[in-house]
Amino acid sequence: MHGMPDRPEPIPPDFSALGLAPVWAQAAAAMAWVTPTAIQSAVLPAALQGRDVLALAPTGSGKTAAFLLPLMQRLLAEPWPPGALHGSPQALVLAPTRELAAQIGMCARSLAPQRKTVVAVGGVALQPQMRALHGGAHLLVATPGRLLDLVRQNALRLSAVRVLVIDEADRLLDLGFSEDINTLLTLLPAARQTLMFSATMPGAVAALAGQILRNALRCEIAPADGATAPRIHQRVIEVNTAQRTMLLRHLIATEGWSRVLVFVATQAATEHVAEKLQRAGFAAAAFHGQLSQGRRSQVLAVFHNSTLTVLVATDLAARGIDVTNLAVVVNYDLPRSAVDYTHRIGRTGRAGEHGLAVSFLCADAPGSAAHVRLIEKRLQRNLPREQVPGFAPVAAAAPPARNEGAGGIKGRRKSKKDKLREAAAGLNR
């Protein structure tokens, strides 16, 4: 008896099926964007029709292509509108960090080298960016602070912007850019398309979306609990505070980690941990906000090409880092919140790859265990605890009990008179 025929596997849509013109589908293929991701499949048709979009998607889900491809087809492939002012871009992408802005700009230039893309970020000289904007630009990718600097220098007008993209909206607001964004919105034409992307949906993001989006399509790709997909294996290792660096060295050496992003709480900690790893023979570097832009770019470049094994970073500096095939993220210091935890570990397991996230739970640090439980509660998932042989936390020894003697009482500190009496007794023996 013959069985029922196998049901054919559904064929995933290609970019052409989503409405992308062949020339841009071919450009996407040249970027290794062959099969659309979930967020790209959801966003592209609406974006190509000119609709506003609110997209909630985790880091590494392909959102850069989700907004660059429709920009290139719908807007940047068209002639500049008559009367467009010099110095005014047709499309504007706001990003929270220099690194993310640089990566978006690099993707845009690779995707459409015939179109003029300008990246404007702080930490570098203003004059070269002013010169780059002379005569206008098809696409401007910028951080809010530097964008306002250019406006104040009369090097930039925003009156011809037809599409606004706000990338990582939750990070922009978390970093205190709310006032800058509100100022920029007053400089933009009311008649525009707005695409807004965020990994999470706190109240501030919802308020901003309600303020600037019109008849927007809402796409939510992230799981309802905001947790990362199962492609990221998560481990919590119990260890004493003083042994964290030794445990980190042990794990890198024994588990064959080739490239690791380590999160710490402070700039000083990045230098301290990186120096300890360097002394042990590991290729490690610190990455924080006080580094010059040139140094930051240099460190990221060697991390990208795998010359550097360990990058030790703060939350603020690491936002926007997009490293292909980053296998491991380590929370050397626990993040402040479940949202920060999601953003941190989202640096691994990107674009469908599998990743590993390891968090150190300091057994001797008051509140550390409770902090992990709070993260679990917010994520609605359990993070199993484990211990590594040789690094299991050891409880602090209890202070020795004081015996009665020479007028002393058990548990009471000896008085000066008691000590003098004991000393005199010793001399008379």
C-alpha positions, 0 to 999 in steps of 0.5 A: 500500500502506497503512502500519501505523497509527501507534502512539498516544502513551501518555497520561500519568496524571493525579492522579486516576489516582494515587489523589488525590481530585477536590478535591485534584486540582482544588487541584493544577490551581490550582497549575499541577500538571496532569500528574504528574512522574515522582517524583509518579507514583512516590510518590503511590500509596504515600504515599496508602496510608500507606507509608514512602517513600525518594525519590531525585530531582534538584532541580526534579523536583516533590518538594514536590507529591509529599509535600504532596498526599498529606499534604493528602488522607490526613492534613490533610483528616481531623478532628484525632484525639481528645485531640491535644495543643495545640501538636502538629502532625499533620504535620512537614516538616524542611527544611535551610534557611530559604528552602526551608522558606518555599517549602514553607510558601507552597505548602502555604498556597496548596494548602490555605488552609483548613488551618493551616500554620506555618513555624518557622525561625531568623534571626527572632524566636522569639515570633511562631512560638510564638504561631502554634503556640498551639492547634496546627497541621495542618502544621509546616514547620521547620528542625531548630535552630529546631524544637528551640528551640520544644521547649525553650521548651515551645511545641511538642510532637511527640506527635501527629505522624502523618507526618514528611517529611525533605526534602533529607536529604543537605543536612540531614546535610551541614549538620551536623544529624545530632545534631538529627535524632536528638534530634527522632526521640526526641520523635516517635511510633514509629507514624507514616508517614515520607517521606524525599527526597534528591537523592543517597544517601551513606552517612549518608543510607542509614544514616538511612533504615535507622534510621527507615524501615519497609517503605519503597518506594524510588523513584529518579528521578535517573540512576544516575550522579547527573548532571543530565538533558540538559535542562541544557547544561553548559559549562566555560570556561577563563580566567585568575583575574583575568579571571573578573568581566570574562568574566562581564560579557561573557557576561551582556551578549552572551548575553542572560542575564536572570537568573543565579545565580553561585556563589562560595566565600566570603561575602567573594567574594559582596560583592566580585563583586556590587560589581564587577558593580554598578559595571559597571551590572548589577543584582547583589546578594550573598546569604550567611549573614551577611545578616539574614533580612529582607535575605535575603527582600528579595533573594530577592523582587527576584530572583524578580520579575526586578528583580535580574539577578545573585545572587552566593551561597555554597553554604550560602546558596543551598540551598533557593533555588527560582526559576522560569525561572532560565536560567543558573547560573555556577560562578565558583568551582568546587564542592568536590565532584561532589555540590555541583556537581549541587546547584548546577546543579540550580537551573536546568533545573527542572520540565522547562525547559531550563537552562545551567550554566557553570563557570570553569576557572582555567587559572592556578590550580594544581589547577583542571583536576584538580578538573574532571576529578575532577567528570567522573569522579564524574559519569561524563561529559565536560564539554567545554572552551572559550575565549571570544575576548578572554578566553583564558588567557595563560600566565605569562611565564617569569622572564628568564634571568640573564646571566653578568657581573661575577662572576655565574653564570647562574641564580644571584642576585647577591650583595651583593659583586657588586652593589657591584662593579658599582656601583663599575665604573659610577662609574669609567666 
